[in-house]
Amino acid sequence: MSGKSDMPDETVLRSYRDEINAYLVNKLLPFWFERSKDQETGGFITHFDKHGNDSGEDEKSLIAQTRMLYSFSSAFRSGYGSMCKEFAKHGLDFLVNRMRDHRNGGFFRLVNRRGDILIGDKILFSRATFLLTSFFFIFK
C-alpha cells in the first residue's frame, strides 16, 4: 500500500463542481423550466419524448411529483433563484389539492393530469417522500 490517496486533488474537484454547476444552470434547470410546469391543471408534466416534447402521457405519479418538488426546492435553497421557489410552490399546491386523499388521509399513488385518481393505493414510501420534500420546501 503506497499511502497515496486515490481521491482527486482540490483543483480537479473544483473543476468537477464547476462543470456540474454549469450543466445545471445552462441545461438542466432551463429544460425543466420550459417544459414541466402544467399551467392547465397544476403539478408537473414529467413524460417527454427523445426530443424533449411532451409525450402526452396522461398520468402524474406521486413519486415523480414529489421528486420535482424536491428538485426545485433544493435548487432554491442552493441559491438558484425565486423561479425555483415558484415552481416548488406550484408542485406543492397540486400535491395537496389534487393528490391528497382529504377523506381518508394519505396521497394517491397515480392520478391523471386533471388529478382524477387512476391508482388509489397509498404506499408508505410515497407518503414519506411527500412529507420530507414538503418540509424541505416549507422550512427554508
C-alpha positions, 0 to 999 in steps of 0.5 A: 500500500503506497499511502497515496490517496486515490481521491482527486486533488482540490483543483480537479474537484473544483473543476468537477463542481464547476462543470456540474454547476454549469450543466445545471444552470445552462441545461438542466434547470432551463429544460425543466423550466420550459417544459414541466410546469402544467399551467392547465391543471397544476403539478408537473408534466414529467413524460417527454419524448427523445426530443424533449416534447411532451409525450402526452402521457396522461398520468402524474405519479406521486413519486415523480411529483414529489421528486420535482418538488424536491428538485426545485426546492433544493435548487432554491435553497442552493441559491438558484433563484425565486423561479425555483421557489415558484415552481416548488410552490406550484408542485406543492399546491397540486400535491395537496389539492389534487393528490391528497386523499382529504377523506381518508388521509394519505396521497394517491399513488397515480392520478391523471393530469386533471388529478382524477385518481387512476391508482388509489393505493397509498404506499408508505414510501410515497407518503414519506417522500411527500412529507420530507420534500414538503418540509424541505420546501416549507422550512427554508 
